[in-house]
C-alpha cells in the first residue's frame, strides 16, 4: 500500500512513560517523561530528554544524578499529575514514598514497580530540550514483577503514551519471541 507524506512529527509510536526523579535544592521532585531510551548495554546507559524549562533539570545538573521510575497503570492519575504541574509551583516531594540507593541523591518512587538510579555521564543541549545521558548504577524491582529474576512487562503493567492522539494506553498481548520468530522466515526470490 502506498504511503502519503504526513505532518512532521516524531514517528516513535507508542512511547513508554517514566517518571524522572531528581533532588532539586535538597528536595525530591518528579517529572513525567516519554522521550527516553537505552543507549548502551555495557555499561548500561539511558538517555532522558527534558524541555529546558523544567524544574527537574536544575537538580539533574546540580547533582549529576537522576532516577528512572516505571509506573504501573495503577499510578496513572499521579503520573499524569507529575506532567501537568511544575515543581516551580508545586511540591511533588510528598506524592510518593521515596527511597534512595547508592547515589544518595537520586530519589526513587517506592510505588513504582521498577526503578533505577543513574549517574549523568553527558549532557547535550538542543534548541528547546536537554538530553541527559546517565549510566545506570543500580536497578530495583518489586519481587512480584519478576519472572526468572527478570522484570516481566505484563506484571509491571506499564503506561504507554500516544503522541498523535494524546492518550495513555495499556499493554496488549504478546506476539512472538524476539530474535527467534525471524529464524523461521524464508525469503522467496
C-alpha positions as a printed NumPy array, in Angstrom:
array([[  0.   ,   0.   ,   0.   ],
       [  1.462,   3.411,  -0.888],
       [  2.275,   5.854,   1.881],
       [  1.412,   9.523,   1.964],
       [  3.515,  12.26 ,   3.459],
       [  2.115,  13.462,   6.796],
       [  2.969,  16.362,   9.062],
       [  6.474,  16.332,  10.532],
       [  6.303,  14.56 ,  13.877],
       [  8.473,  12.042,  15.617],
       [  7.407,   8.596,  14.344],
       [  8.22 ,   6.624,  17.518],
       [  4.85 ,   5.209,  18.43 ],
       [  3.728,   4.425,  21.104],
       [  6.134,   5.564,  23.819],
       [  6.665,   4.184,  27.311],
       [  6.006,   6.524,  30.22 ],
       [  8.518,   7.012,  33.019],
       [  8.862,   9.413,  35.909],
       [ 12.26 ,  11.072,  36.249],
       [ 13.295,  11.93 ,  39.792],
       [ 15.893,  14.445,  40.947],
       [ 16.712,  16.294,  44.134],
       [ 16.252,  19.998,  43.452],
       [ 17.518,  22.315,  46.185],
       [ 17.698,  19.272,  48.535],
       [ 14.067,  18.255,  47.917],
       [ 12.792,  15.4  ,  45.715],
       [ 10.992,  16.386,  42.529],
       [  9.404,  14.25 ,  39.834],
       [  8.563,  14.769,  36.171],
       [  6.698,  12.5  ,  33.755],
       [  8.753,  11.863,  30.612],
       [  8.146,   9.919,  27.404],
       [ 11.29 ,  10.878,  25.496],
       [ 13.861,   8.396,  26.789],
       [ 15.774,   5.375,  25.555],
       [ 18.507,   2.886,  26.315],
       [ 21.677,   3.973,  24.534],
       [ 24.265,   1.404,  25.613],
       [ 24.264,  -2.101,  27.032],
       [ 27.586,  -2.216,  28.875],
       [ 27.842,  -0.074,  30.847],
       [ 24.036,   0.184,  30.967],
       [ 23.234,   3.714,  29.862],
       [ 19.94 ,   5.528,  29.348],
       [ 19.037,   8.918,  27.883],
       [ 16.202,  11.164,  29.005],
       [ 15.127,  14.265,  27.089],
       [ 13.58 ,  17.113,  29.106],
       [ 12.386,  20.531,  27.979],
       [ 14.839,  23.185,  29.192],
       [ 12.089,  24.942,  31.143],
       [ 11.5  ,  22.076,  33.584],
       [ 12.331,  22.477,  37.26 ],
       [ 13.766,  18.937,  37.406],
       [ 16.633,  19.838,  35.038],
       [ 18.175,  22.109,  37.67 ],
       [ 18.512,  19.217,  40.106],
       [ 19.949,  16.875,  37.492],
       [ 22.558,  19.474,  36.552],
       [ 23.377,  20.248,  40.234],
       [ 23.732,  16.658,  41.436],
       [ 24.721,  14.915,  38.194],
       [ 22.176,  12.183,  39.059],
       [ 18.571,  11.237,  38.334],
       [ 16.249,   8.297,  38.782],
       [ 14.084,   6.431,  36.308],
       [ 10.79 ,   5.183,  37.741],
       [  8.475,   2.939,  35.717],
       [  4.89 ,   3.488,  36.895],
       [  2.188,   0.857,  36.514],
       [ -1.269,   1.651,  35.195],
       [ -2.489,   1.883,  38.817],
       [ -0.408,   5.075,  39.103],
       [ -1.926,   6.732,  36.025],
       [ -3.513,   9.772,  37.724],
       [ -0.471,  10.723,  39.824],
       [  1.827,  10.027,  36.854],
       [ -0.162,  12.463,  34.715],
       [ -0.224,  14.962,  37.597],
       [  3.595,  14.971,  37.537],
       [  3.386,  16.113,  33.914],
       [  0.809,  18.873,  34.335],
       [  2.156,  20.711,  37.392],
       [  5.612,  22.216,  37.747],
       [  7.998,  21.839,  40.66 ],
       [  8.428,  25.616,  40.428],
       [  4.865,  25.967,  41.767],
       [  4.003,  22.628,  43.427],
       [  5.834,  20.475,  45.975],
       [  5.82 ,  16.972,  44.489],
       [  8.042,  15.534,  47.241],
       [  5.013,  14.316,  49.227],
       [  3.303,  12.466,  46.359],
       [  5.207,   9.209,  46.868],
       [  7.116,   7.112,  49.356],
       [ 10.698,   7.878,  48.39 ],
       [ 13.867,   5.84 ,  48.721],
       [ 17.497,   6.447,  47.892],
       [ 20.107,   3.951,  46.777],
       [ 23.838,   4.053,  46.257],
       [ 23.885,   7.572,  44.801],
       [ 22.166,   9.154,  47.836],
       [ 20.622,  11.975,  45.75 ],
       [ 18.532,  10.293,  43.033],
       [ 15.074,   9.931,  44.622],
       [ 13.212,   6.772,  43.608],
       [  9.484,   6.138,  43.892],
       [  8.612,   3.124,  46.049],
       [  5.17 ,   2.76 ,  44.424],
       [  6.758,   2.226,  41.002],
       [  7.442,  -1.478,  40.481],
       [ 10.734,  -0.839,  38.648],
       [ 13.241,   1.917,  39.377],
       [ 16.854,   2.775,  38.576],
       [ 19.352,   5.343,  39.746],
       [ 21.597,   6.98 ,  37.171],
       [ 24.811,   8.995,  37.222],
       [ 24.991,  11.647,  34.478],
       [ 27.837,  10.953,  32.058],
       [ 26.948,  13.511,  29.401],
       [ 24.503,  16.332,  28.724],
       [ 23.627,  17.611,  25.266],
       [ 21.859,  20.87 ,  24.513],
       [ 19.257,  21.287,  21.781],
       [ 17.176,  24.349,  20.881],
       [ 14.385,  23.624,  23.37 ],
       [ 15.479,  20.46 ,  25.176],
       [ 18.337,  18.935,  27.171],
       [ 19.434,  15.345,  26.719],
       [ 20.741,  13.756,  29.915],
       [ 22.701,  10.556,  29.39 ],
       [ 23.025,   8.545,  32.56 ],
       [ 24.86 ,   5.364,  33.458],
       [ 22.54 ,   3.092,  35.414],
       [ 24.238,   2.487,  38.758],
       [ 21.587,   0.147,  40.181],
       [ 18.142,  -1.137,  39.255],
       [ 15.489,  -2.147,  41.791],
       [ 12.366,  -4.254,  41.239],
       [  9.464,  -5.498,  43.317],
       [  9.678,  -9.275,  43.635],
       [  6.124,  -9.702,  42.319],
       [  7.034,  -8.271,  38.878],
       [  9.916, -10.685,  38.301],
       [  9.806, -13.826,  36.213],
       [ 13.002, -15.883,  36.386],
       [ 14.708, -12.92 ,  38.144],
       [ 13.923, -10.51 ,  35.266],
       [ 11.266,  -7.77 ,  35.066],
       [  8.119,  -9.09 ,  33.397],
       [  6.406,  -6.443,  31.254],
       [  2.963,  -7.994,  31.748],
       [  3.369,  -7.91 ,  35.536],
       [  4.68 ,  -4.326,  35.519],
       [  1.637,  -3.1  ,  33.554],
       [  3.47 ,  -0.077,  32.118],
       [  1.735,   3.03 ,  30.847],
       [  2.134,   3.791,  27.144],
       [  1.647,   7.19 ,  25.524],
       [  0.447,   8.052,  22.032],
       [  1.668,  11.458,  20.915],
       [ -0.709,  11.595,  17.949],
       [ -3.96 ,  11.331,  19.878],
       [ -2.573,  12.468,  23.279],
       [ -3.877,   9.405,  25.151],
       [ -2.407,   6.907,  27.565],
       [ -2.692,   3.228,  26.652],
       [ -2.014,  -0.085,  28.32 ],
       [ -0.08 ,  -3.063,  27.004],
       [ -1.763,  -5.573,  24.694],
       [ -0.893,  -9.181,  24.018],
       [  2.415, -10.958,  23.475],
       [  3.068, -11.683,  19.776],
       [  6.258, -13.719,  19.423],
       [  9.671, -14.37 ,  20.922],
       [ 12.025, -11.62 ,  19.673],
       [ 15.061, -12.718,  17.677],
       [ 13.56 , -16.194,  17.32 ],
       [ 10.44 , -15.843,  15.174],
       [ 12.572, -14.443,  12.336],
       [ 14.626, -17.636,  12.206],
       [ 11.605, -19.365,  10.682],
       [ 11.26 , -16.716,   7.961],
       [ 12.242, -17.786,   4.489],
       [ 12.911, -15.205,   1.833],
       [ 11.386, -16.087,  -1.509],
       [ 13.098, -14.599,  -4.525]])
